[in-house]
Amino acid sequence: MSFNHWLLFDTVSKSVPERVAICRGDQFITYELLNERSRKLATFLIQHGIKVPIDRSELQNWESGQDHVAIYLMNCNEYLEVTFGAYAARAVPFNVNYRYVEEELLYLFNDGAPKVIVYHSVFGSRLANILNRVKIKPILIQVNDGSGIPLLKDAFDYDQIMSDTEPMSAEELAEKTGIPSGEDLYILYTGGTTGMPKGTLWHQSDIYSASLG
């Protein structure tokens, strides 16, 4: 059976909407709320140019065919919201190690070519120092982490997106991008311990099966 991460999550959240999905300090986020916030992010991504994926039958095994979203965040509820939101928009989120120095970040962003970078505000200055050397100009979304660092030029505020965006339903999202597939990608970047980071491409269905052992 071919599993897609967004469809699985959407099904679970509709089955147990009031169950707590994330507990973060004294903050409790239900599956219903996590789903809604993820759909808000997906709606924003689609409204800002995330495109319909190229069918995998037209691609080589090492090609993506989907737009990429870099997640430059520490552990937080927004990390999961962006992950599921990207999947709902049929984009591919990938991990960014928050310990990376500027040259590693520059390599990663040029290699992964993200259309969007979502980052904690504390990383803003590090990001600003390399953006003029990133080949593809990304959409920037800044998550407030309490550090008091202001928005980078042209960046969007994550909380403002959550406040202003009317989320599409799962069905409306599928009408825009096509029905999510088990062949949609999951991308994991290695830590780069023995060299520069390398992205590993998995079908979502395969990584789901592998994670279950």
ChimeraX commands (.cxc) that place a marker at each C-alpha (Angstrom):
marker #1 position 0.00,0.00,0.00 radius 0.5
marker #1 position 1.28,3.48,-0.91 radius 0.5
marker #1 position 1.19,5.93,2.01 radius 0.5
marker #1 position 1.40,9.71,1.78 radius 0.5
marker #1 position 2.35,11.55,4.98 radius 0.5
marker #1 position -0.16,14.38,4.58 radius 0.5
marker #1 position -3.08,12.06,3.79 radius 0.5
marker #1 position -2.21,9.89,6.80 radius 0.5
marker #1 position -2.01,12.90,9.10 radius 0.5
marker #1 position -5.20,14.44,7.72 radius 0.5
marker #1 position -7.05,11.14,8.28 radius 0.5
marker #1 position -5.78,10.80,11.85 radius 0.5
marker #1 position -6.57,14.41,12.72 radius 0.5
marker #1 position -10.13,14.03,11.45 radius 0.5
marker #1 position -10.54,10.80,13.45 radius 0.5
marker #1 position -9.27,12.19,16.79 radius 0.5
marker #1 position -9.54,15.99,16.41 radius 0.5
marker #1 position -9.60,16.81,20.13 radius 0.5
marker #1 position -6.69,14.58,21.07 radius 0.5
marker #1 position -3.49,16.43,22.01 radius 0.5
marker #1 position -0.90,16.19,19.24 radius 0.5
marker #1 position 1.81,18.45,20.74 radius 0.5
marker #1 position 2.52,19.40,24.35 radius 0.5
marker #1 position 5.02,22.25,24.59 radius 0.5
marker #1 position 5.41,23.64,28.09 radius 0.5
marker #1 position 1.94,24.80,29.08 radius 0.5
marker #1 position 0.79,24.87,25.45 radius 0.5
marker #1 position -1.39,22.03,24.18 radius 0.5
marker #1 position -2.11,21.73,20.46 radius 0.5
marker #1 position -4.80,19.32,19.33 radius 0.5
marker #1 position -4.72,17.37,16.09 radius 0.5
marker #1 position -7.50,19.60,14.78 radius 0.5
marker #1 position -5.53,22.79,15.47 radius 0.5
marker #1 position -2.29,21.32,14.13 radius 0.5
marker #1 position -4.12,20.34,10.95 radius 0.5
marker #1 position -5.64,23.81,10.59 radius 0.5
marker #1 position -2.32,25.59,11.09 radius 0.5
marker #1 position -0.64,23.22,8.62 radius 0.5
marker #1 position -3.33,23.97,6.03 radius 0.5
marker #1 position -2.82,27.70,6.59 radius 0.5
marker #1 position 0.86,27.30,5.79 radius 0.5
marker #1 position 0.02,25.12,2.75 radius 0.5
marker #1 position -2.44,27.75,1.51 radius 0.5
marker #1 position 0.19,30.48,1.90 radius 0.5
marker #1 position 2.76,28.41,0.00 radius 0.5
marker #1 position 0.39,27.80,-2.89 radius 0.5
marker #1 position -0.60,31.48,-2.98 radius 0.5
marker #1 position 3.09,32.38,-3.21 radius 0.5
marker #1 position 4.06,30.18,-6.10 radius 0.5
marker #1 position 4.59,26.62,-4.92 radius 0.5
marker #1 position 3.84,24.71,-8.09 radius 0.5
marker #1 position 2.26,21.39,-9.00 radius 0.5
marker #1 position 4.89,18.61,-8.95 radius 0.5
marker #1 position 6.19,17.03,-12.13 radius 0.5
marker #1 position 4.91,13.46,-12.39 radius 0.5
marker #1 position 7.61,11.01,-11.30 radius 0.5
marker #1 position 7.20,9.04,-14.53 radius 0.5
marker #1 position 8.83,12.02,-16.28 radius 0.5
marker #1 position 11.82,12.14,-13.91 radius 0.5
marker #1 position 15.04,10.27,-13.30 radius 0.5
marker #1 position 15.35,8.56,-9.90 radius 0.5
marker #1 position 17.66,11.28,-8.55 radius 0.5
marker #1 position 15.45,14.18,-9.69 radius 0.5
marker #1 position 12.94,15.84,-7.41 radius 0.5
marker #1 position 10.30,17.52,-9.58 radius 0.5
marker #1 position 8.86,19.23,-6.48 radius 0.5
marker #1 position 9.51,22.61,-4.86 radius 0.5
marker #1 position 11.57,22.47,-1.66 radius 0.5
marker #1 position 11.02,24.12,1.73 radius 0.5
marker #1 position 14.03,24.45,4.08 radius 0.5
marker #1 position 13.19,24.17,7.79 radius 0.5
marker #1 position 15.84,26.11,9.72 radius 0.5
marker #1 position 14.23,25.76,13.13 radius 0.5
marker #1 position 14.96,24.31,16.53 radius 0.5
marker #1 position 12.42,21.93,18.09 radius 0.5
marker #1 position 9.01,23.62,18.16 radius 0.5
marker #1 position 5.42,23.09,17.08 radius 0.5
marker #1 position 6.10,25.19,13.97 radius 0.5
marker #1 position 8.53,22.53,12.78 radius 0.5
marker #1 position 5.69,20.01,12.45 radius 0.5
marker #1 position 3.28,22.62,11.10 radius 0.5
marker #1 position 5.73,23.50,8.32 radius 0.5
marker #1 position 6.45,19.84,7.61 radius 0.5
marker #1 position 2.80,18.88,7.19 radius 0.5
marker #1 position 1.97,22.19,5.51 radius 0.5
marker #1 position 4.65,21.60,2.90 radius 0.5
marker #1 position 3.40,18.07,2.31 radius 0.5
marker #1 position -0.17,19.36,1.97 radius 0.5
marker #1 position 1.03,21.81,-0.72 radius 0.5
marker #1 position 2.98,18.92,-2.28 radius 0.5
marker #1 position 6.28,20.63,-1.64 radius 0.5
marker #1 position 9.19,18.83,0.03 radius 0.5
marker #1 position 10.47,20.06,3.39 radius 0.5
marker #1 position 14.05,19.33,4.31 radius 0.5
marker #1 position 15.97,19.67,7.56 radius 0.5
marker #1 position 18.61,22.34,8.23 radius 0.5
marker #1 position 21.02,21.72,11.11 radius 0.5
marker #1 position 20.87,24.83,13.31 radius 0.5
marker #1 position 24.53,24.31,14.24 radius 0.5
marker #1 position 25.75,24.89,10.69 radius 0.5
marker #1 position 28.17,27.74,10.08 radius 0.5
marker #1 position 27.65,30.10,7.17 radius 0.5
marker #1 position 29.62,28.14,4.55 radius 0.5
marker #1 position 27.71,24.95,5.35 radius 0.5
marker #1 position 24.40,26.82,5.12 radius 0.5
marker #1 position 25.39,28.36,1.81 radius 0.5
marker #1 position 26.28,24.95,0.38 radius 0.5
marker #1 position 23.05,23.43,1.67 radius 0.5
marker #1 position 20.80,26.15,0.27 radius 0.5
marker #1 position 22.51,26.08,-3.13 radius 0.5
marker #1 position 22.37,22.28,-3.22 radius 0.5
marker #1 position 18.80,21.94,-1.93 radius 0.5
marker #1 position 17.53,25.00,-3.83 radius 0.5
marker #1 position 14.65,25.76,-1.45 radius 0.5
marker #1 position 11.85,27.93,-2.80 radius 0.5
marker #1 position 11.07,28.82,0.84 radius 0.5
marker #1 position 13.22,29.06,3.99 radius 0.5
marker #1 position 11.42,29.01,7.34 radius 0.5
marker #1 position 13.78,30.06,10.13 radius 0.5
marker #1 position 13.87,31.09,13.77 radius 0.5
marker #1 position 14.58,34.80,14.19 radius 0.5
marker #1 position 17.78,34.07,16.16 radius 0.5
marker #1 position 19.29,32.76,12.90 radius 0.5
marker #1 position 18.36,35.89,10.95 radius 0.5
marker #1 position 21.76,37.56,10.96 radius 0.5
marker #1 position 23.55,34.36,9.93 radius 0.5
marker #1 position 21.05,33.92,7.11 radius 0.5
marker #1 position 21.35,37.55,6.01 radius 0.5
marker #1 position 25.11,37.16,5.62 radius 0.5
marker #1 position 24.77,34.49,2.91 radius 0.5
marker #1 position 21.52,35.31,1.06 radius 0.5
marker #1 position 23.28,37.35,-1.61 radius 0.5
marker #1 position 25.26,34.21,-2.53 radius 0.5
marker #1 position 22.28,31.85,-2.68 radius 0.5
marker #1 position 21.55,31.11,-6.35 radius 0.5
marker #1 position 17.75,31.02,-6.07 radius 0.5
marker #1 position 16.15,33.84,-4.09 radius 0.5
marker #1 position 13.88,32.11,-1.56 radius 0.5
marker #1 position 10.73,33.31,0.14 radius 0.5
marker #1 position 11.67,33.94,3.78 radius 0.5
marker #1 position 9.34,33.14,6.70 radius 0.5
marker #1 position 10.55,34.14,10.17 radius 0.5
marker #1 position 9.32,32.39,13.31 radius 0.5
marker #1 position 9.52,34.57,16.43 radius 0.5
marker #1 position 11.57,32.80,19.10 radius 0.5
marker #1 position 11.55,35.63,21.65 radius 0.5
marker #1 position 15.06,36.76,20.75 radius 0.5
marker #1 position 13.81,40.21,19.75 radius 0.5
marker #1 position 15.56,40.11,16.37 radius 0.5
marker #1 position 13.47,42.00,13.79 radius 0.5
marker #1 position 12.25,40.59,10.49 radius 0.5
marker #1 position 14.75,40.39,7.68 radius 0.5
marker #1 position 14.02,42.57,4.65 radius 0.5
marker #1 position 11.11,41.12,2.61 radius 0.5
marker #1 position 10.56,38.30,5.13 radius 0.5
marker #1 position 7.08,37.22,6.23 radius 0.5
marker #1 position 6.17,36.85,9.88 radius 0.5
marker #1 position 4.96,33.32,10.65 radius 0.5
marker #1 position 2.45,34.41,13.28 radius 0.5
marker #1 position 1.02,36.95,10.85 radius 0.5
marker #1 position 0.57,34.20,8.26 radius 0.5
marker #1 position -1.31,32.13,10.84 radius 0.5
marker #1 position -3.46,35.15,11.71 radius 0.5
marker #1 position -4.23,36.37,8.18 radius 0.5
marker #1 position -4.54,33.20,6.10 radius 0.5
marker #1 position -7.88,31.50,5.54 radius 0.5
marker #1 position -6.95,27.84,5.19 radius 0.5
marker #1 position -8.08,25.80,2.23 radius 0.5
marker #1 position -9.68,22.48,3.04 radius 0.5
marker #1 position -7.75,19.31,2.23 radius 0.5
marker #1 position -10.02,18.86,-0.78 radius 0.5
marker #1 position -9.37,22.41,-2.01 radius 0.5
marker #1 position -5.64,21.90,-1.62 radius 0.5
marker #1 position -5.83,18.72,-3.71 radius 0.5
marker #1 position -7.74,20.61,-6.41 radius 0.5
marker #1 position -4.85,23.07,-6.61 radius 0.5
marker #1 position -1.94,20.63,-6.58 radius 0.5
marker #1 position -3.39,17.22,-7.42 radius 0.5
marker #1 position -4.01,14.37,-5.00 radius 0.5
marker #1 position -0.93,13.74,-2.79 radius 0.5
marker #1 position 0.89,10.54,-3.71 radius 0.5
marker #1 position 3.00,7.98,-1.93 radius 0.5
marker #1 position 5.66,8.85,-4.51 radius 0.5
marker #1 position 5.85,12.44,-3.26 radius 0.5
marker #1 position 9.30,12.89,-1.80 radius 0.5
marker #1 position 10.75,12.88,1.68 radius 0.5
marker #1 position 14.22,14.49,1.72 radius 0.5
marker #1 position 16.67,14.08,4.57 radius 0.5
marker #1 position 19.99,15.92,4.62 radius 0.5
marker #1 position 22.86,14.17,6.32 radius 0.5
marker #1 position 24.78,15.97,9.03 radius 0.5
marker #1 position 27.85,16.50,6.85 radius 0.5
marker #1 position 30.17,15.04,9.51 radius 0.5
marker #1 position 32.70,13.74,6.96 radius 0.5
marker #1 position 32.00,16.29,4.22 radius 0.5
marker #1 position 29.30,18.64,3.04 radius 0.5
marker #1 position 25.64,17.68,3.68 radius 0.5
marker #1 position 24.01,15.38,1.14 radius 0.5
marker #1 position 20.29,15.06,0.50 radius 0.5
marker #1 position 18.75,11.60,0.46 radius 0.5
marker #1 position 15.56,11.25,-1.59 radius 0.5
marker #1 position 12.89,8.81,-0.44 radius 0.5
marker #1 position 9.36,8.19,-1.60 radius 0.5
marker #1 position 7.11,9.07,1.33 radius 0.5
marker #1 position 5.61,5.60,1.19 radius 0.5
marker #1 position 9.06,3.99,1.46 radius 0.5
marker #1 position 10.27,6.12,4.38 radius 0.5
marker #1 position 7.00,5.42,6.20 radius 0.5
marker #1 position 7.48,1.66,5.81 radius 0.5
marker #1 position 11.16,1.87,6.76 radius 0.5
marker #1 position 10.39,3.87,9.92 radius 0.5
marker #1 position 8.11,1.05,11.07 radius 0.5
marker #1 position 11.01,-1.37,10.89 radius 0.5
marker link #1:1,2 radius 0.2
marker link #1:2,3 radius 0.2
marker link #1:3,4 radius 0.2
marker link #1:4,5 radius 0.2
marker link #1:5,6 radius 0.2
marker link #1:6,7 radius 0.2
marker link #1:7,8 radius 0.2
marker link #1:8,9 radius 0.2
marker link #1:9,10 radius 0.2
marker link #1:10,11 radius 0.2
marker link #1:11,12 radius 0.2
marker link #1:12,13 radius 0.2
marker link #1:13,14 radius 0.2
marker link #1:14,15 radius 0.2
marker link #1:15,16 radius 0.2
marker link #1:16,17 radius 0.2
marker link #1:17,18 radius 0.2
marker link #1:18,19 radius 0.2
marker link #1:19,20 radius 0.2
marker link #1:20,21 radius 0.2
marker link #1:21,22 radius 0.2
marker link #1:22,23 radius 0.2
marker link #1:23,24 radius 0.2
marker link #1:24,25 radius 0.2
marker link #1:25,26 radius 0.2
marker link #1:26,27 radius 0.2
marker link #1:27,28 radius 0.2
marker link #1:28,29 radius 0.2
marker link #1:29,30 radius 0.2
marker link #1:30,31 radius 0.2
marker link #1:31,32 radius 0.2
marker link #1:32,33 radius 0.2
marker link #1:33,34 radius 0.2
marker link #1:34,35 radius 0.2
marker link #1:35,36 radius 0.2
marker link #1:36,37 radius 0.2
marker link #1:37,38 radius 0.2
marker link #1:38,39 radius 0.2
marker link #1:39,40 radius 0.2
marker link #1:40,41 radius 0.2
marker link #1:41,42 radius 0.2
marker link #1:42,43 radius 0.2
marker link #1:43,44 radius 0.2
marker link #1:44,45 radius 0.2
marker link #1:45,46 radius 0.2
marker link #1:46,47 radius 0.2
marker link #1:47,48 radius 0.2
marker link #1:48,49 radius 0.2
marker link #1:49,50 radius 0.2
marker link #1:50,51 radius 0.2
marker link #1:51,52 radius 0.2
marker link #1:52,53 radius 0.2
marker link #1:53,54 radius 0.2
marker link #1:54,55 radius 0.2
marker link #1:55,56 radius 0.2
marker link #1:56,57 radius 0.2
marker link #1:57,58 radius 0.2
marker link #1:58,59 radius 0.2
marker link #1:59,60 radius 0.2
marker link #1:60,61 radius 0.2
marker link #1:61,62 radius 0.2
marker link #1:62,63 radius 0.2
marker link #1:63,64 radius 0.2
marker link #1:64,65 radius 0.2
marker link #1:65,66 radius 0.2
marker link #1:66,67 radius 0.2
marker link #1:67,68 radius 0.2
marker link #1:68,69 radius 0.2
marker link #1:69,70 radius 0.2
marker link #1:70,71 radius 0.2
marker link #1:71,72 radius 0.2
marker link #1:72,73 radius 0.2
marker link #1:73,74 radius 0.2
marker link #1:74,75 radius 0.2
marker link #1:75,76 radius 0.2
marker link #1:76,77 radius 0.2
marker link #1:77,78 radius 0.2
marker link #1:78,79 radius 0.2
marker link #1:79,80 radius 0.2
marker link #1:80,81 radius 0.2
marker link #1:81,82 radius 0.2
marker link #1:82,83 radius 0.2
marker link #1:83,84 radius 0.2
marker link #1:84,85 radius 0.2
marker link #1:85,86 radius 0.2
marker link #1:86,87 radius 0.2
marker link #1:87,88 radius 0.2
marker link #1:88,89 radius 0.2
marker link #1:89,90 radius 0.2
marker link #1:90,91 radius 0.2
marker link #1:91,92 radius 0.2
marker link #1:92,93 radius 0.2
marker link #1:93,94 radius 0.2
marker link #1:94,95 radius 0.2
marker link #1:95,96 radius 0.2
marker link #1:96,97 radius 0.2
marker link #1:97,98 radius 0.2
marker link #1:98,99 radius 0.2
marker link #1:99,100 radius 0.2
marker link #1:100,101 radius 0.2
marker link #1:101,102 radius 0.2
marker link #1:102,103 radius 0.2
marker link #1:103,104 radius 0.2
marker link #1:104,105 radius 0.2
marker link #1:105,106 radius 0.2
marker link #1:106,107 radius 0.2
marker link #1:107,108 radius 0.2
marker link #1:108,109 radius 0.2
marker link #1:109,110 radius 0.2
marker link #1:110,111 radius 0.2
marker link #1:111,112 radius 0.2
marker link #1:112,113 radius 0.2
marker link #1:113,114 radius 0.2
marker link #1:114,115 radius 0.2
marker link #1:115,116 radius 0.2
marker link #1:116,117 radius 0.2
marker link #1:117,118 radius 0.2
marker link #1:118,119 radius 0.2
marker link #1:119,120 radius 0.2
marker link #1:120,121 radius 0.2
marker link #1:121,122 radius 0.2
marker link #1:122,123 radius 0.2
marker link #1:123,124 radius 0.2
marker link #1:124,125 radius 0.2
marker link #1:125,126 radius 0.2
marker link #1:126,127 radius 0.2
marker link #1:127,128 radius 0.2
marker link #1:128,129 radius 0.2
marker link #1:129,130 radius 0.2
marker link #1:130,131 radius 0.2
marker link #1:131,132 radius 0.2
marker link #1:132,133 radius 0.2
marker link #1:133,134 radius 0.2
marker link #1:134,135 radius 0.2
marker link #1:135,136 radius 0.2
marker link #1:136,137 radius 0.2
marker link #1:137,138 radius 0.2
marker link #1:138,139 radius 0.2
marker link #1:139,140 radius 0.2
marker link #1:140,141 radius 0.2
marker link #1:141,142 radius 0.2
marker link #1:142,143 radius 0.2
marker link #1:143,144 radius 0.2
marker link #1:144,145 radius 0.2
marker link #1:145,146 radius 0.2
marker link #1:146,147 radius 0.2
marker link #1:147,148 radius 0.2
marker link #1:148,149 radius 0.2
marker link #1:149,150 radius 0.2
marker link #1:150,151 radius 0.2
marker link #1:151,152 radius 0.2
marker link #1:152,153 radius 0.2
marker link #1:153,154 radius 0.2
marker link #1:154,155 radius 0.2
marker link #1:155,156 radius 0.2
marker link #1:156,157 radius 0.2
marker link #1:157,158 radius 0.2
marker link #1:158,159 radius 0.2
marker link #1:159,160 radius 0.2
marker link #1:160,161 radius 0.2
marker link #1:161,162 radius 0.2
marker link #1:162,163 radius 0.2
marker link #1:163,164 radius 0.2
marker link #1:164,165 radius 0.2
marker link #1:165,166 radius 0.2
marker link #1:166,167 radius 0.2
marker link #1:167,168 radius 0.2
marker link #1:168,169 radius 0.2
marker link #1:169,170 radius 0.2
marker link #1:170,171 radius 0.2
marker link #1:171,172 radius 0.2
marker link #1:172,173 radius 0.2
marker link #1:173,174 radius 0.2
marker link #1:174,175 radius 0.2
marker link #1:175,176 radius 0.2
marker link #1:176,177 radius 0.2
marker link #1:177,178 radius 0.2
marker link #1:178,179 radius 0.2
marker link #1:179,180 radius 0.2
marker link #1:180,181 radius 0.2
marker link #1:181,182 radius 0.2
marker link #1:182,183 radius 0.2
marker link #1:183,184 radius 0.2
marker link #1:184,185 radius 0.2
marker link #1:185,186 radius 0.2
marker link #1:186,187 radius 0.2
marker link #1:187,188 radius 0.2
marker link #1:188,189 radius 0.2
marker link #1:189,190 radius 0.2
marker link #1:190,191 radius 0.2
marker link #1:191,192 radius 0.2
marker link #1:192,193 radius 0.2
marker link #1:193,194 radius 0.2
marker link #1:194,195 radius 0.2
marker link #1:195,196 radius 0.2
marker link #1:196,197 radius 0.2
marker link #1:197,198 radius 0.2
marker link #1:198,199 radius 0.2
marker link #1:199,200 radius 0.2
marker link #1:200,201 radius 0.2
marker link #1:201,202 radius 0.2
marker link #1:202,203 radius 0.2
marker link #1:203,204 radius 0.2
marker link #1:204,205 radius 0.2
marker link #1:205,206 radius 0.2
marker link #1:206,207 radius 0.2
marker link #1:207,208 radius 0.2
marker link #1:208,209 radius 0.2
marker link #1:209,210 radius 0.2
marker link #1:210,211 radius 0.2
marker link #1:211,212 radius 0.2
marker link #1:212,213 radius 0.2
view
